[in-house]
Amino acid sequence: MSNQLKIKISIANRVYPLTINPSQEEGLRKAAKKIEAMIGQFEQSYSVRDKQDVLAMCALQFASKLEIS
């Protein structure tokens, strides 16, 4: 546990503290950045009242990419 790294990831204006292996940091930060970009795209394209709706659409898009690939 001594080689664990504590980081904070921000998604949809919420901060999530995580304890991870240092080798995971880059991937997690890139993933959070992609989620934030997708949130921005959905908010620009559609009138969204609730962040949860946007997050659900992001999750659906990422999951469908995994299933279709």
Predicted model as a PDB file, atoms N, CA, C, CB and O in Angstrom, pLDDT in the B-factor column:
MODEL        1                                                                  
ATOM      1  N   MET A   1       0.826  -1.196   0.000  1.00 52.00           N  
ATOM      2  CA  MET A   1       0.000   0.000   0.000  1.00 52.00           C  
ATOM      3  C   MET A   1       0.868   1.257   0.000  1.00 52.00           C  
ATOM      4  CB  MET A   1      -0.938   0.000   1.210  1.00 52.00           C  
ATOM      5  O   MET A   1       0.371   2.348  -0.279  1.00 52.00           O  
ATOM      6  N   SER A   2       2.146   1.119   0.307  1.00 69.00           N  
ATOM      7  CA  SER A   2       3.010   2.283   0.411  1.00 69.00           C  
ATOM      8  C   SER A   2       3.296   2.933  -0.935  1.00 69.00           C  
ATOM      9  CB  SER A   2       4.299   1.898   1.064  1.00 69.00           C  
ATOM     10  O   SER A   2       3.667   4.106  -0.989  1.00 69.00           O  
ATOM     11  N   ASN A   3       3.127   2.186  -2.022  1.00 92.00           N  
ATOM     12  CA  ASN A   3       3.381   2.768  -3.334  1.00 92.00           C  
ATOM     13  C   ASN A   3       2.108   3.302  -3.980  1.00 92.00           C  
ATOM     14  CB  ASN A   3       4.025   1.739  -4.242  1.00 92.00           C  
ATOM     15  O   ASN A   3       2.084   3.561  -5.183  1.00 92.00           O  
ATOM     16  N   GLN A   4       1.058   3.467  -3.196  1.00 96.00           N  
ATOM     17  CA  GLN A   4      -0.193   4.008  -3.702  1.00 96.00           C  
ATOM     18  C   GLN A   4      -0.109   5.532  -3.806  1.00 96.00           C  
ATOM     19  CB  GLN A   4      -1.365   3.592  -2.796  1.00 96.00           C  
ATOM     20  O   GLN A   4       0.602   6.184  -3.042  1.00 96.00           O  
ATOM     21  N   LEU A   5      -0.846   6.079  -4.762  1.00 97.00           N  
ATOM     22  CA  LEU A   5      -0.847   7.516  -5.006  1.00 97.00           C  
ATOM     23  C   LEU A   5      -2.259   8.037  -4.772  1.00 97.00           C  
ATOM     24  CB  LEU A   5      -0.355   7.851  -6.454  1.00 97.00           C  
ATOM     25  O   LEU A   5      -3.232   7.438  -5.228  1.00 97.00           O  
ATOM     26  N   LYS A   6      -2.364   9.139  -4.068  1.00 97.00           N  
ATOM     27  CA  LYS A   6      -3.670   9.768  -3.841  1.00 97.00           C  
ATOM     28  C   LYS A   6      -3.811  10.926  -4.812  1.00 97.00           C  
ATOM     29  CB  LYS A   6      -3.828  10.257  -2.358  1.00 97.00           C  
ATOM     30  O   LYS A   6      -2.988  11.841  -4.836  1.00 97.00           O  
ATOM     31  N   ILE A   7      -4.884  10.872  -5.625  1.00 98.00           N  
ATOM     32  CA  ILE A   7      -5.147  11.936  -6.588  1.00 98.00           C  
ATOM     33  C   ILE A   7      -6.599  12.371  -6.467  1.00 98.00           C  
ATOM     34  CB  ILE A   7      -4.829  11.473  -8.034  1.00 98.00           C  
ATOM     35  O   ILE A   7      -7.413  11.703  -5.828  1.00 98.00           O  
ATOM     36  N   LYS A   8      -6.902  13.478  -7.078  1.00 98.00           N  
ATOM     37  CA  LYS A   8      -8.278  13.964  -7.144  1.00 98.00           C  
ATOM     38  C   LYS A   8      -8.632  14.145  -8.613  1.00 98.00           C  
ATOM     39  CB  LYS A   8      -8.460  15.305  -6.342  1.00 98.00           C  
ATOM     40  O   LYS A   8      -7.905  14.799  -9.361  1.00 98.00           O  
ATOM     41  N   ILE A   9      -9.750  13.562  -9.016  1.00 97.00           N  
ATOM     42  CA  ILE A   9     -10.246  13.663 -10.387  1.00 97.00           C  
ATOM     43  C   ILE A   9     -11.551  14.456 -10.347  1.00 97.00           C  
ATOM     44  CB  ILE A   9     -10.458  12.238 -11.035  1.00 97.00           C  
ATOM     45  O   ILE A   9     -12.430  14.177  -9.532  1.00 97.00           O  
ATOM     46  N   SER A  10     -11.668  15.431 -11.220  1.00 96.00           N  
ATOM     47  CA  SER A  10     -12.872  16.245 -11.288  1.00 96.00           C  
ATOM     48  C   SER A  10     -13.682  15.866 -12.520  1.00 96.00           C  
ATOM     49  CB  SER A  10     -12.519  17.747 -11.311  1.00 96.00           C  
ATOM     50  O   SER A  10     -13.183  15.888 -13.646  1.00 96.00           O  
ATOM     51  N   ILE A  11     -14.949  15.515 -12.279  1.00 96.00           N  
ATOM     52  CA  ILE A  11     -15.880  15.184 -13.360  1.00 96.00           C  
ATOM     53  C   ILE A  11     -17.211  15.850 -13.044  1.00 96.00           C  
ATOM     54  CB  ILE A  11     -16.048  13.626 -13.526  1.00 96.00           C  
ATOM     55  O   ILE A  11     -17.762  15.674 -11.957  1.00 96.00           O  
ATOM     56  N   ALA A  12     -17.716  16.608 -13.991  1.00 93.00           N  
ATOM     57  CA  ALA A  12     -19.019  17.281 -13.852  1.00 93.00           C  
ATOM     58  C   ALA A  12     -19.101  18.103 -12.572  1.00 93.00           C  
ATOM     59  CB  ALA A  12     -20.151  16.253 -13.872  1.00 93.00           C  
ATOM     60  O   ALA A  12     -20.075  18.026 -11.823  1.00 93.00           O  
ATOM     61  N   ASN A  13     -18.066  18.884 -12.343  1.00 92.00           N  
ATOM     62  CA  ASN A  13     -18.005  19.798 -11.197  1.00 92.00           C  
ATOM     63  C   ASN A  13     -18.014  19.101  -9.842  1.00 92.00           C  
ATOM     64  CB  ASN A  13     -19.152  20.748 -11.259  1.00 92.00           C  
ATOM     65  O   ASN A  13     -18.364  19.706  -8.828  1.00 92.00           O  
ATOM     66  N   ARG A  14     -17.629  17.830  -9.827  1.00 95.00           N  
ATOM     67  CA  ARG A  14     -17.471  17.100  -8.566  1.00 95.00           C  
ATOM     68  C   ARG A  14     -16.067  16.536  -8.518  1.00 95.00           C  
ATOM     69  CB  ARG A  14     -18.534  15.963  -8.420  1.00 95.00           C  
ATOM     70  O   ARG A  14     -15.516  16.107  -9.532  1.00 95.00           O  
ATOM     71  N   VAL A  15     -15.502  16.545  -7.329  1.00 97.00           N  
ATOM     72  CA  VAL A  15     -14.142  16.047  -7.148  1.00 97.00           C  
ATOM     73  C   VAL A  15     -14.221  14.658  -6.506  1.00 97.00           C  
ATOM     74  CB  VAL A  15     -13.287  17.032  -6.267  1.00 97.00           C  
ATOM     75  O   VAL A  15     -14.927  14.440  -5.522  1.00 97.00           O  
ATOM     76  N   TYR A  16     -13.473  13.736  -7.099  1.00 97.00           N  
ATOM     77  CA  TYR A  16     -13.436  12.362  -6.622  1.00 97.00           C  
ATOM     78  C   TYR A  16     -12.013  12.029  -6.179  1.00 97.00           C  
ATOM     79  CB  TYR A  16     -13.922  11.375  -7.724  1.00 97.00           C  
ATOM     80  O   TYR A  16     -11.110  11.936  -7.011  1.00 97.00           O  
ATOM     81  N   PRO A  17     -11.807  11.850  -4.870  1.00 98.00           N  
ATOM     82  CA  PRO A  17     -10.479  11.444  -4.403  1.00 98.00           C  
ATOM     83  C   PRO A  17     -10.290   9.947  -4.651  1.00 98.00           C  
ATOM     84  CB  PRO A  17     -10.293  11.779  -2.889  1.00 98.00           C  
ATOM     85  O   PRO A  17     -11.170   9.143  -4.342  1.00 98.00           O  
ATOM     86  N   LEU A  18      -9.154   9.587  -5.204  1.00 98.00           N  
ATOM     87  CA  LEU A  18      -8.860   8.194  -5.524  1.00 98.00           C  
ATOM     88  C   LEU A  18      -7.494   7.810  -4.989  1.00 98.00           C  
ATOM     89  CB  LEU A  18      -8.925   7.956  -7.037  1.00 98.00           C  
ATOM     90  O   LEU A  18      -6.580   8.634  -4.945  1.00 98.00           O  
ATOM     91  N   THR A  19      -7.359   6.570  -4.587  1.00 98.00           N  
ATOM     92  CA  THR A  19      -6.069   6.004  -4.232  1.00 98.00           C  
ATOM     93  C   THR A  19      -5.768   4.944  -5.281  1.00 98.00           C  
ATOM     94  CB  THR A  19      -6.064   5.405  -2.767  1.00 98.00           C  
ATOM     95  O   THR A  19      -6.500   3.964  -5.419  1.00 98.00           O  
ATOM     96  N   ILE A  20      -4.687   5.151  -6.016  1.00 97.00           N  
ATOM     97  CA  ILE A  20      -4.403   4.334  -7.190  1.00 97.00           C  
ATOM     98  C   ILE A  20      -2.933   3.916  -7.221  1.00 97.00           C  
ATOM     99  CB  ILE A  20      -4.766   5.098  -8.472  1.00 97.00           C  
ATOM    100  O   ILE A  20      -2.110   4.408  -6.449  1.00 97.00           O  
ATOM    101  N   ASN A  21      -2.630   2.996  -8.131  1.00 96.00           N  
ATOM    102  CA  ASN A  21      -1.233   2.700  -8.447  1.00 96.00           C  
ATOM    103  C   ASN A  21      -0.726   3.833  -9.336  1.00 96.00           C  
ATOM    104  CB  ASN A  21      -1.076   1.290  -9.155  1.00 96.00           C  
ATOM    105  O   ASN A  21      -1.466   4.310 -10.197  1.00 96.00           O  
ATOM    106  N   PRO A  22       0.505   4.270  -9.149  1.00 96.00           N  
ATOM    107  CA  PRO A  22       1.035   5.355  -9.980  1.00 96.00           C  
ATOM    108  C   PRO A  22       0.916   5.088 -11.479  1.00 96.00           C  
ATOM    109  CB  PRO A  22       2.477   5.596  -9.634  1.00 96.00           C  
ATOM    110  O   PRO A  22       0.774   6.028 -12.261  1.00 96.00           O  
ATOM    111  N   SER A  23       0.972   3.836 -11.884  1.00 96.00           N  
ATOM    112  CA  SER A  23       0.874   3.499 -13.308  1.00 96.00           C  
ATOM    113  C   SER A  23      -0.512   3.788 -13.885  1.00 96.00           C  
ATOM    114  CB  SER A  23       1.214   2.034 -13.515  1.00 96.00           C  
ATOM    115  O   SER A  23      -0.665   3.859 -15.105  1.00 96.00           O  
ATOM    116  N   GLN A  24      -1.515   3.953 -13.035  1.00 97.00           N  
ATOM    117  CA  GLN A  24      -2.877   4.229 -13.491  1.00 97.00           C  
ATOM    118  C   GLN A  24      -3.170   5.714 -13.680  1.00 97.00           C  
ATOM    119  CB  GLN A  24      -3.857   3.655 -12.518  1.00 97.00           C  
ATOM    120  O   GLN A  24      -4.162   6.073 -14.314  1.00 97.00           O  
ATOM    121  N   GLU A  25      -2.332   6.562 -13.145  1.00 97.00           N  
ATOM    122  CA  GLU A  25      -2.647   7.995 -13.105  1.00 97.00           C  
ATOM    123  C   GLU A  25      -2.884   8.594 -14.481  1.00 97.00           C  
ATOM    124  CB  GLU A  25      -1.534   8.743 -12.427  1.00 97.00           C  
ATOM    125  O   GLU A  25      -3.898   9.257 -14.694  1.00 97.00           O  
ATOM    126  N   GLU A  26      -1.991   8.379 -15.399  1.00 97.00           N  
ATOM    127  CA  GLU A  26      -2.122   8.988 -16.722  1.00 97.00           C  
ATOM    128  C   GLU A  26      -3.425   8.563 -17.404  1.00 97.00           C  
ATOM    129  CB  GLU A  26      -0.922   8.609 -17.600  1.00 97.00           C  
ATOM    130  O   GLU A  26      -4.137   9.398 -17.962  1.00 97.00           O  
ATOM    131  N   GLY A  27      -3.730   7.287 -17.358  1.00 97.00           N  
ATOM    132  CA  GLY A  27      -4.949   6.788 -17.986  1.00 97.00           C  
ATOM    133  C   GLY A  27      -6.208   7.360 -17.360  1.00 97.00           C  
ATOM    134  O   GLY A  27      -7.154   7.702 -18.070  1.00 97.00           O  
ATOM    135  N   LEU A  28      -6.228   7.468 -16.040  1.00 97.00           N  
ATOM    136  CA  LEU A  28      -7.394   8.026 -15.360  1.00 97.00           C  
ATOM    137  C   LEU A  28      -7.576   9.505 -15.679  1.00 97.00           C  
ATOM    138  CB  LEU A  28      -7.267   7.833 -13.857  1.00 97.00           C  
ATOM    139  O   LEU A  28      -8.699   9.969 -15.873  1.00 97.00           O  
ATOM    140  N   ARG A  29      -6.487  10.233 -15.732  1.00 98.00           N  
ATOM    141  CA  ARG A  29      -6.584  11.665 -16.050  1.00 98.00           C  
ATOM    142  C   ARG A  29      -7.045  11.869 -17.496  1.00 98.00           C  
ATOM    143  CB  ARG A  29      -5.220  12.365 -15.821  1.00 98.00           C  
ATOM    144  O   ARG A  29      -7.834  12.773 -17.771  1.00 98.00           O  
ATOM    145  N   LYS A  30      -6.561  11.040 -18.415  1.00 97.00           N  
ATOM    146  CA  LYS A  30      -7.012  11.126 -19.807  1.00 97.00           C  
ATOM    147  C   LYS A  30      -8.493  10.786 -19.916  1.00 97.00           C  
ATOM    148  CB  LYS A  30      -6.185  10.185 -20.702  1.00 97.00           C  
ATOM    149  O   LYS A  30      -9.232  11.441 -20.651  1.00 97.00           O  
ATOM    150  N   ALA A  31      -8.927   9.761 -19.184  1.00 96.00           N  
ATOM    151  CA  ALA A  31     -10.336   9.365 -19.206  1.00 96.00           C  
ATOM    152  C   ALA A  31     -11.228  10.487 -18.680  1.00 96.00           C  
ATOM    153  CB  ALA A  31     -10.547   8.090 -18.377  1.00 96.00           C  
ATOM    154  O   ALA A  31     -12.272  10.781 -19.261  1.00 96.00           O  
ATOM    155  N   ALA A  32     -10.814  11.109 -17.580  1.00 97.00           N  
ATOM    156  CA  ALA A  32     -11.593  12.216 -17.016  1.00 97.00           C  
ATOM    157  C   ALA A  32     -11.675  13.371 -18.005  1.00 97.00           C  
ATOM    158  CB  ALA A  32     -10.972  12.695 -15.689  1.00 97.00           C  
ATOM    159  O   ALA A  32     -12.714  14.020 -18.123  1.00 97.00           O  
ATOM    160  N   LYS A  33     -10.580  13.627 -18.715  1.00 97.00           N  
ATOM    161  CA  LYS A  33     -10.556  14.703 -19.707  1.00 97.00           C  
ATOM    162  C   LYS A  33     -11.528  14.397 -20.860  1.00 97.00           C  
ATOM    163  CB  LYS A  33      -9.117  14.901 -20.252  1.00 97.00           C  
ATOM    164  O   LYS A  33     -12.226  15.289 -21.341  1.00 97.00           O  
ATOM    165  N   LYS A  34     -11.565  13.138 -21.292  1.00 95.00           N  
ATOM    166  CA  LYS A  34     -12.483  12.741 -22.360  1.00 95.00           C  
ATOM    167  C   LYS A  34     -13.934  12.868 -21.912  1.00 95.00           C  
ATOM    168  CB  LYS A  34     -12.196  11.304 -22.806  1.00 95.00           C  
ATOM    169  O   LYS A  34     -14.791  13.299 -22.683  1.00 95.00           O  
ATOM    170  N   ILE A  35     -14.206  12.495 -20.674  1.00 96.00           N  
ATOM    171  CA  ILE A  35     -15.566  12.627 -20.138  1.00 96.00           C  
ATOM    172  C   ILE A  35     -15.959  14.089 -20.100  1.00 96.00           C  
ATOM    173  CB  ILE A  35     -15.671  12.005 -18.726  1.00 96.00           C  
ATOM    174  O   ILE A  35     -17.064  14.440 -20.512  1.00 96.00           O  
ATOM    175  N   GLU A  36     -15.080  14.947 -19.614  1.00 96.00           N  
ATOM    176  CA  GLU A  36     -15.372  16.383 -19.555  1.00 96.00           C  
ATOM    177  C   GLU A  36     -15.632  16.953 -20.953  1.00 96.00           C  
ATOM    178  CB  GLU A  36     -14.208  17.137 -18.885  1.00 96.00           C  
ATOM    179  O   GLU A  36     -16.534  17.771 -21.130  1.00 96.00           O  
ATOM    180  N   ALA A  37     -14.848  16.526 -21.938  1.00 96.00           N  
ATOM    181  CA  ALA A  37     -15.053  17.001 -23.312  1.00 96.00           C  
ATOM    182  C   ALA A  37     -16.405  16.545 -23.836  1.00 96.00           C  
ATOM    183  CB  ALA A  37     -13.928  16.496 -24.239  1.00 96.00           C  
ATOM    184  O   ALA A  37     -17.115  17.312 -24.486  1.00 96.00           O  
ATOM    185  N   MET A  38     -16.759  15.308 -23.556  1.00 95.00           N  
ATOM    186  CA  MET A  38     -18.039  14.785 -24.020  1.00 95.00           C  
ATOM    187  C   MET A  38     -19.204  15.498 -23.331  1.00 95.00           C  
ATOM    188  CB  MET A  38     -18.120  13.273 -23.768  1.00 95.00           C  
ATOM    189  O   MET A  38     -20.228  15.767 -23.960  1.00 95.00           O  
ATOM    190  N   ILE A  39     -19.052  15.801 -22.056  1.00 94.00           N  
ATOM    191  CA  ILE A  39     -20.075  16.560 -21.331  1.00 94.00           C  
ATOM    192  C   ILE A  39     -20.282  17.906 -22.021  1.00 94.00           C  
ATOM    193  CB  ILE A  39     -19.670  16.762 -19.835  1.00 94.00           C  
ATOM    194  O   ILE A  39     -21.416  18.332 -22.244  1.00 94.00           O  
ATOM    195  N   GLY A  40     -19.186  18.566 -22.355  1.00 93.00           N  
ATOM    196  CA  GLY A  40     -19.273  19.855 -23.045  1.00 93.00           C  
ATOM    197  C   GLY A  40     -19.991  19.750 -24.372  1.00 93.00           C  
ATOM    198  O   GLY A  40     -20.788  20.623 -24.715  1.00 93.00           O  
ATOM    199  N   GLN A  41     -19.720  18.689 -25.128  1.00 93.00           N  
ATOM    200  CA  GLN A  41     -20.386  18.486 -26.425  1.00 93.00           C  
ATOM    201  C   GLN A  41     -21.882  18.282 -26.246  1.00 93.00           C  
ATOM    202  CB  GLN A  41     -19.779  17.279 -27.160  1.00 93.00           C  
ATOM    203  O   GLN A  41     -22.683  18.877 -26.967  1.00 93.00           O  
ATOM    204  N   PHE A  42     -22.262  17.446 -25.289  1.00 92.00           N  
ATOM    205  CA  PHE A  42     -23.695  17.202 -25.049  1.00 92.00           C  
ATOM    206  C   PHE A  42     -24.394  18.478 -24.593  1.00 92.00           C  
ATOM    207  CB  PHE A  42     -23.887  16.091 -23.995  1.00 92.00           C  
ATOM    208  O   PHE A  42     -25.512  18.762 -25.023  1.00 92.00           O  
ATOM    209  N   GLU A  43     -23.746  19.242 -23.730  1.00 91.00           N  
ATOM    210  CA  GLU A  43     -24.372  20.470 -23.229  1.00 91.00           C  
ATOM    211  C   GLU A  43     -24.528  21.512 -24.335  1.00 91.00           C  
ATOM    212  CB  GLU A  43     -23.549  21.053 -22.077  1.00 91.00           C  
ATOM    213  O   GLU A  43     -25.479  22.293 -24.316  1.00 91.00           O  
ATOM    214  N   GLN A  44     -23.608  21.532 -25.294  1.00 91.00           N  
ATOM    215  CA  GLN A  44     -23.726  22.475 -26.409  1.00 91.00           C  
ATOM    216  C   GLN A  44     -24.785  22.024 -27.406  1.00 91.00           C  
ATOM    217  CB  GLN A  44     -22.380  22.635 -27.117  1.00 91.00           C  
ATOM    218  O   GLN A  44     -25.495  22.850 -27.980  1.00 91.00           O  
ATOM    219  N   SER A  45     -24.889  20.724 -27.609  1.00 92.00           N  
ATOM    220  CA  SER A  45     -25.788  20.204 -28.643  1.00 92.00           C  
ATOM    221  C   SER A  45     -27.239  20.081 -28.192  1.00 92.00           C  
ATOM    222  CB  SER A  45     -25.302  18.864 -29.099  1.00 92.00           C  
ATOM    223  O   SER A  45     -28.153  20.181 -29.010  1.00 92.00           O  
ATOM    224  N   TYR A  46     -27.453  19.868 -26.913  1.00 88.00           N  
ATOM    225  CA  TYR A  46     -28.807  19.617 -26.409  1.00 88.00           C  
ATOM    226  C   TYR A  46     -29.087  20.517 -25.219  1.00 88.00           C  
ATOM    227  CB  TYR A  46     -28.986  18.130 -26.014  1.00 88.00           C  
ATOM    228  O   TYR A  46     -28.174  20.912 -24.494  1.00 88.00           O  
ATOM    229  N   SER A  47     -30.356  20.835 -25.025  1.00 86.00           N  
ATOM    230  CA  SER A  47     -30.715  21.597 -23.828  1.00 86.00           C  
ATOM    231  C   SER A  47     -30.839  20.585 -22.684  1.00 86.00           C  
ATOM    232  CB  SER A  47     -32.066  22.422 -24.033  1.00 86.00           C  
ATOM    233  O   SER A  47     -31.779  19.792 -22.630  1.00 86.00           O  
ATOM    234  N   VAL A  48     -29.882  20.636 -21.791  1.00 83.00           N  
ATOM    235  CA  VAL A  48     -29.810  19.668 -20.708  1.00 83.00           C  
ATOM    236  C   VAL A  48     -30.123  20.369 -19.403  1.00 83.00           C  
ATOM    237  CB  VAL A  48     -28.420  18.991 -20.652  1.00 83.00           C  
ATOM    238  O   VAL A  48     -29.544  21.406 -19.081  1.00 83.00           O  
ATOM    239  N   ARG A  49     -31.039  19.792 -18.663  1.00 83.00           N  
ATOM    240  CA  ARG A  49     -31.410  20.393 -17.383  1.00 83.00           C  
ATOM    241  C   ARG A  49     -30.668  19.771 -16.210  1.00 83.00           C  
ATOM    242  CB  ARG A  49     -32.897  20.263 -17.164  1.00 83.00           C  
ATOM    243  O   ARG A  49     -30.489  20.407 -15.172  1.00 83.00           O  
ATOM    244  N   ASP A  50     -30.241  18.541 -16.379  1.00 88.00           N  
ATOM    245  CA  ASP A  50     -29.667  17.795 -15.262  1.00 88.00           C  
ATOM    246  C   ASP A  50     -28.343  17.162 -15.669  1.00 88.00           C  
ATOM    247  CB  ASP A  50     -30.647  16.716 -14.770  1.00 88.00           C  
ATOM    248  O   ASP A  50     -28.254  16.508 -16.708  1.00 88.00           O  
ATOM    249  N   LYS A  51     -27.317  17.358 -14.846  1.00 89.00           N  
ATOM    250  CA  LYS A  51     -25.999  16.761 -15.129  1.00 89.00           C  
ATOM    251  C   LYS A  51     -26.088  15.242 -15.183  1.00 89.00           C  
ATOM    252  CB  LYS A  51     -24.971  17.186 -14.062  1.00 89.00           C  
ATOM    253  O   LYS A  51     -25.339  14.608 -15.925  1.00 89.00           O  
ATOM    254  N   GLN A  52     -26.985  14.656 -14.416  1.00 92.00           N  
ATOM    255  CA  GLN A  52     -27.107  13.208 -14.413  1.00 92.00           C  
ATOM    256  C   GLN A  52     -27.510  12.697 -15.797  1.00 92.00           C  
ATOM    257  CB  GLN A  52     -28.128  12.761 -13.359  1.00 92.00           C  
ATOM    258  O   GLN A  52     -27.057  11.634 -16.222  1.00 92.00           O  
ATOM    259  N   ASP A  53     -28.352  13.446 -16.497  1.00 91.00           N  
ATOM    260  CA  ASP A  53     -28.730  13.059 -17.862  1.00 91.00           C  
ATOM    261  C   ASP A  53     -27.513  13.066 -18.782  1.00 91.00           C  
ATOM    262  CB  ASP A  53     -29.815  14.005 -18.412  1.00 91.00           C  
ATOM    263  O   ASP A  53     -27.340  12.164 -19.602  1.00 91.00           O  
ATOM    264  N   VAL A  54     -26.684  14.075 -18.642  1.00 93.00           N  
ATOM    265  CA  VAL A  54     -25.482  14.172 -19.466  1.00 93.00           C  
ATOM    266  C   VAL A  54     -24.523  13.027 -19.135  1.00 93.00           C  
ATOM    267  CB  VAL A  54     -24.787  15.538 -19.257  1.00 93.00           C  
ATOM    268  O   VAL A  54     -23.950  12.416 -20.037  1.00 93.00           O  
ATOM    269  N   LEU A  55     -24.350  12.739 -17.856  1.00 94.00           N  
ATOM    270  CA  LEU A  55     -23.465  11.651 -17.458  1.00 94.00           C  
ATOM    271  C   LEU A  55     -23.985  10.309 -17.945  1.00 94.00           C  
ATOM    272  CB  LEU A  55     -23.300  11.628 -15.947  1.00 94.00           C  
ATOM    273  O   LEU A  55     -23.199   9.448 -18.341  1.00 94.00           O  
ATOM    274  N   ALA A  56     -25.292  10.119 -17.921  1.00 94.00           N  
ATOM    275  CA  ALA A  56     -25.873   8.873 -18.438  1.00 94.00           C  
ATOM    276  C   ALA A  56     -25.603   8.733 -19.930  1.00 94.00           C  
ATOM    277  CB  ALA A  56     -27.390   8.827 -18.167  1.00 94.00           C  
ATOM    278  O   ALA A  56     -25.282   7.641 -20.399  1.00 94.00           O  
ATOM    279  N   MET A  57     -25.729   9.813 -20.676  1.00 93.00           N  
ATOM    280  CA  MET A  57     -25.457   9.759 -22.115  1.00 93.00           C  
ATOM    281  C   MET A  57     -23.975   9.496 -22.377  1.00 93.00           C  
ATOM    282  CB  MET A  57     -25.891  11.071 -22.795  1.00 93.00           C  
ATOM    283  O   MET A  57     -23.642   8.772 -23.315  1.00 93.00           O  
ATOM    284  N   CYS A  58     -23.090  10.060 -21.579  1.00 94.00           N  
ATOM    285  CA  CYS A  58     -21.655   9.780 -21.707  1.00 94.00           C  
ATOM    286  C   CYS A  58     -21.380   8.306 -21.445  1.00 94.00           C  
ATOM    287  CB  CYS A  58     -20.836  10.659 -20.732  1.00 94.00           C  
ATOM    288  O   CYS A  58     -20.651   7.662 -22.200  1.00 94.00           O  
ATOM    289  N   ALA A  59     -21.957   7.776 -20.386  1.00 95.00           N  
ATOM    290  CA  ALA A  59     -21.757   6.363 -20.058  1.00 95.00           C  
ATOM    291  C   ALA A  59     -22.265   5.468 -21.179  1.00 95.00           C  
ATOM    292  CB  ALA A  59     -22.463   6.011 -18.741  1.00 95.00           C  
ATOM    293  O   ALA A  59     -21.613   4.490 -21.544  1.00 95.00           O  
ATOM    294  N   LEU A  60     -23.426   5.803 -21.724  1.00 95.00           N  
ATOM    295  CA  LEU A  60     -23.984   5.020 -22.822  1.00 95.00           C  
ATOM    296  C   LEU A  60     -23.084   5.063 -24.049  1.00 95.00           C  
ATOM    297  CB  LEU A  60     -25.375   5.526 -23.179  1.00 95.00           C  
ATOM    298  O   LEU A  60     -22.876   4.042 -24.704  1.00 95.00           O  
ATOM    299  N   GLN A  61     -22.558   6.225 -24.358  1.00 94.00           N  
ATOM    300  CA  GLN A  61     -21.689   6.356 -25.524  1.00 94.00           C  
ATOM    301  C   GLN A  61     -20.398   5.560 -25.344  1.00 94.00           C  
ATOM    302  CB  GLN A  61     -21.368   7.828 -25.782  1.00 94.00           C  
ATOM    303  O   GLN A  61     -19.970   4.860 -26.262  1.00 94.00           O  
ATOM    304  N   PHE A  62     -19.775   5.662 -24.169  1.00 92.00           N  
ATOM    305  CA  PHE A  62     -18.536   4.908 -23.930  1.00 92.00           C  
ATOM    306  C   PHE A  62     -18.807   3.406 -23.950  1.00 92.00           C  
ATOM    307  CB  PHE A  62     -17.903   5.316 -22.580  1.00 92.00           C  
ATOM    308  O   PHE A  62     -18.040   2.646 -24.540  1.00 92.00           O  
ATOM    309  N   ALA A  63     -19.894   2.974 -23.308  1.00 95.00           N  
ATOM    310  CA  ALA A  63     -20.209   1.541 -23.253  1.00 95.00           C  
ATOM    311  C   ALA A  63     -20.539   0.999 -24.641  1.00 95.00           C  
ATOM    312  CB  ALA A  63     -21.387   1.284 -22.295  1.00 95.00           C  
ATOM    313  O   ALA A  63     -20.145  -0.115 -24.983  1.00 95.00           O  
ATOM    314  N   SER A  64     -21.255   1.777 -25.433  1.00 96.00           N  
ATOM    315  CA  SER A  64     -21.609   1.300 -26.763  1.00 96.00           C  
ATOM    316  C   SER A  64     -20.370   1.175 -27.649  1.00 96.00           C  
ATOM    317  CB  SER A  64     -22.630   2.239 -27.410  1.00 96.00           C  
ATOM    318  O   SER A  64     -20.308   0.290 -28.502  1.00 96.00           O  
ATOM    319  N   LYS A  65     -19.393   2.046 -27.456  1.00 92.00           N  
ATOM    320  CA  LYS A  65     -18.136   1.934 -28.217  1.00 92.00           C  
ATOM    321  C   LYS A  65     -17.431   0.622 -27.873  1.00 92.00           C  
ATOM    322  CB  LYS A  65     -17.199   3.144 -27.920  1.00 92.00           C  
ATOM    323  O   LYS A  65     -16.866  -0.027 -28.754  1.00 92.00           O  
ATOM    324  N   LEU A  66     -17.462   0.230 -26.606  1.00 91.00           N  
ATOM    325  CA  LEU A  66     -16.837  -1.026 -26.198  1.00 91.00           C  
ATOM    326  C   LEU A  66     -17.568  -2.229 -26.792  1.00 91.00           C  
ATOM    327  CB  LEU A  66     -16.808  -1.132 -24.673  1.00 91.00           C  
ATOM    328  O   LEU A  66     -16.938  -3.190 -27.236  1.00 91.00           O  
ATOM    329  N   GLU A  67     -18.881  -2.170 -26.796  1.00 93.00           N  
ATOM    330  CA  GLU A  67     -19.682  -3.285 -27.301  1.00 93.00           C  
ATOM    331  C   GLU A  67     -19.625  -3.411 -28.806  1.00 93.00           C  
ATOM    332  CB  GLU A  67     -21.109  -3.132 -26.869  1.00 93.00           C  
ATOM    333  O   GLU A  67     -19.645  -4.519 -29.344  1.00 93.00           O  
ATOM    334  N   ILE A  68     -19.555  -2.281 -29.489  1.00 92.00           N  
ATOM    335  CA  ILE A  68     -19.565  -2.287 -30.957  1.00 92.00           C  
ATOM    336  C   ILE A  68     -18.196  -2.642 -31.516  1.00 92.00           C  
ATOM    337  CB  ILE A  68     -20.009  -0.923 -31.496  1.00 92.00           C  
ATOM    338  O   ILE A  68     -18.102  -3.250 -32.581  1.00 92.00           O  
ATOM    339  N   SER A  69     -17.139  -2.270 -30.812  1.00 73.00           N  
ATOM    340  CA  SER A  69     -15.767  -2.523 -31.307  1.00 73.00           C  
ATOM    341  C   SER A  69     -15.430  -3.995 -31.324  1.00 73.00           C  
ATOM    342  CB  SER A  69     -14.747  -1.787 -30.451  1.00 73.00           C  
ATOM    343  O   SER A  69     -14.323  -4.371 -31.711  1.00 73.00           O  
TER     344      SER A  69                                                      
ENDMDL                                                                          
END                                                                             
